[in-house]
Every structure is written in C-alpha cells, then in structure tokens.
Amino acid sequence: MSRARVEERVFGVLRWVVIAFLALITLLPFCYMLLLSVKPIEALLLDPGRLWVPVEELTTATYEEVLRPTDEGGQGFVRMLVNSAVVSLGTVALTLLAAVPGAYAVSRLRFAGGRHVGVLFLAVYLFPATLLAVPLFVMFARMGLQGSLAGLAIVYIAQTVPVSVYMMRNYFHTVPRGIEEAAALDGCTRLQTVRKVVLPLAVPSLTATGLYVFMIAWNEFLFALLFLAAKPERWTVSLGLQQLAGGVEVSKTVLMAGSVVLTVPVVLLFLAAERLLTEGLAGGADKG
C-alpha cells in the first residue's frame, strides 16, 4: 500500500475522531444543562449524580417559573427576552448602518493610510470593555440615556462596529470591480451601485456579521449591568440569569432552565441561517 493511501486512511479516521471529540465537548454541557432543567429538584437532591430521569418524572415547572411574570411569583424572563431582542436587533441595525458604508469605503476608496485602517479597527476592538465603561456611563447619564434600551444599543456599537467593518471589508474585496464599473456605465451613482449591486451580493456577509453582532449584544453583561441595574423592568436575559445564579432561594434546576432559555434563541438563529453564515465567513476569507 502506498504512503499516500495510508495517509489518506489515517487522516480520514482522525478527521472523524476530531469531529466526534468537538461535538462531545460542545453538546455534552448543553445536554447536561437541558437534563437538569427538566429534573425535579427532589430527585436532584436525593441523587445528584444520576443524570437520566424517567420520563414520568420529567417536569416543566422550572420553565413555567422562569417564564412567569414576577408579579405572579415567577422570574419574568418573557419580558427580559423581549428587552434582549429589542437591544440585540437594534444593535444589529445600527451596526450594519454604520459598518456597511465604512467597510465599502475601506475596500474601494483610496485615501491616506487606507492599508492600515483594518489594523486600526482591530486595535480599537482589542481595548478592554472596562476601559470604556465609566466614560460611556458618565456621558450617557448626562444625556439622559441611562437606563434606556436605546442607549444600551448605542453603547454596544462601540464594540461591534470595528470588527464588523473588518469582516465586511474582506468580503467586499471579493466582489469584482467590473460589476461596479458596468453599473456606472449604465448610469448608476456610487450609492445606487452599492444599494442595487453590491449589497445584494453581500447578503451572506451581512448575515454572518449580523449574527455575530446579535450574539455579542444578546450575551453581553457588563454594560447591561452598568446601564440597567436601577431599572429591573428593563433588564436583559443576561442580567436575569445572573440574578438567578446569585439567588440563594432559587434552585439549580430553575437556573438551568433560565440558561436554556438564554441559549436557545441564538442556537435557532444560527441553525436557520447556517448556509448564509457559512458563505459569508468563507467568502470573507478569500482576500484580506
């Protein structure tokens, strides 16, 4: 048997071993969390090491408590889900509104220092969030936006715009210039070319970037705590989950149910947009 044939078989086996290992370390914690969320607290206390629960013992009371409004004795996660969705979708819209023209300008226009703009954007993204927290809090408090979901969404774009520009710039590099030149010959202005030609071709990149921004805004905790701590009715899901984790009277099964509620929307979004996400990430890797 030739050496190439042996290597092909060995790497073929190793590939599936690596895939199985990655799937195991990714899915096992989520499955454990899901099992605990439907396990009665009595069964957990009697036998903490037992993972599997008989079907007749499974309960949805934990999810009912998590989703029930606070004035009815629940944790009010439905309101928090709505708040998180408003902030995350607003952040995605504001980020793409600012990042699309910025990424196109960096990709297509010639100006002094244009080659180093991508590095500068990444350098801004590398600043720790704690360095920006206090100045942003003081500034937004003076503007009257403290405790506002809209203000929180505006704060998030300081973190999401730099990396979004960098991601979409790489994708715009893959769009042939000849298409834009043909649109210009047909009488399109620069803005019309971007809106009618470039953006339809960049849908995979916009989807990938939007999902990435949504995930950042959905899971963010520091700025949400800083801006919304005084107004519980505007808390996001990450704040609500931290409240469950720090509550002595809250059982771990309820905490796991809250964790599932926090995780599932992002997972569903990624599954729904998997094809566009893959195309966007792969397309942006062609050129740099």
Secondary structure, 3 states (H helix, E strand, C coil): CCHHHHHHHHHHHHHHHHHHHHHHHHHHHHHHHHHHHCCCHHHHHHCCCCCCCCHHHCCCHHHHHHHCCHHHCCCCHHHHHHHHHHHHHHHHHHHHHHHHHHHHHHHHCCCCCHHHHHHHHHHHHCCCHHHHHHHHHHHHHHCCCCCCHHHHHHHHHHHHHHHHHHHHHHHHHHCCHHHHHHHHHCCCCHHHHHHHHHHHHCHHHHHHHHHHHHHHHHHCCHHHHHHHCCCHHHCCHHHHHHHHHHCCCCCHHHHHHHHHHHHHHHHHHHHHCHHHHHHHHHHCCCCC
